[in-house]
Amino acid sequence: MHVLSIPRRLFGWANTIFLSLVSLLCILPLLHVLAISFSSSAAATAGYVTLWPIDFTLSSYEYAFAKPEFIRSFLVSIQRVVLGAVVNMFLTIIVAYPLSKEVRQFRWRSVYAWFFVMTILFSGGLIPTFMVIKQLGLLDSMMALILPGAVPVFNVILLLNFIRSQPKELFEAAHVDGAGHWAVLWRVVVPLAKPALATLLLFSCVGHWNAWFDGLIYMNSPTGYPLQTYLQTVVINRDPSLMTTMEELKQLSQISDQTAKAAQIFLASFPILVLYPFLQKHFIQGITLGSVKE
């Protein structure tokens, strides 16, 4: 029977305590925000709320869900996440595969690789990007939110390194059997890369869901705002143009900035919190794959 030495056991205990504290640092703020969102305006403003709601109320959520603008912006965000993730994943796959080849197989690989890397180091800038979107006639359209970030270069780098870590014999055997590059890509590479693709899908969904600044720039009308942009405009800035009735103004006066912001944070986090458990297994595998080989 193998017995761990005292230093190893001490390290294990210290590591467990440290990771537990880090977990609490991640969980407790979310619980605090959730408690504030369900508390009354007076209790939140007085600072009485910790990890449990005081004077439980749904006023902040009722205000959000009662507005048709909120529902519309929520649907815009869902549409953006679905379309954006599909575009991101497709382009990531078809860009990463050829870049994963060696120079003798793809002569201009290094040129294209540096072309994509340069986009990480240098960007065109906000004003030139806006002018391009405007000249293409994409303002006030879903494509204005998707196309500027259609090729996530960081994801491409992660995927091409994953592909390069796979045994070359798999690809050679597929080519010997008569498979072309498209067949190898979709029948060999993609099935092997499912854990890595699940990780990149999570990155893409979180990125699209949390984005708000591009909606504020490229959408001239609030009807096209994604959820994050809408909440930033209504809750944080409190744009009066989006408050159309006296009932809404009265309801808004009954909630404080703290409860409204807390509700905003939780509503923005909830879809990701629901999605993550289904991708957690693949997320962990995607991180650890290739790190240790038997």
Protein Blocks (a to p, Z undefined) as FASTA:
>chain_A
ZZddfklmmmmmmmmmmmmmmmmmmmmmmmmmmmmmmpcfklmmnopackbcehiafklm
mmmmmpmklmmmmmmmmmmmmmmmmmmmmmmmmmmmmmmpcfklmmklmmmmmmmmmmmm
pcebjklmmmmmmmnopghiaklmmmmmmpcfklmmmmmmmmmmpcfklmmmmmmnopaf
klmmmmmmmmmmmmmmmmmmmmmmmmmmmpmklmmmmpmbfklpcfklmmmmmmmnopak
lmmbfklmmmmmmpcfklmmmmmmmmmmmmmmmmmmmmmmmmmmmmmgokacZZ
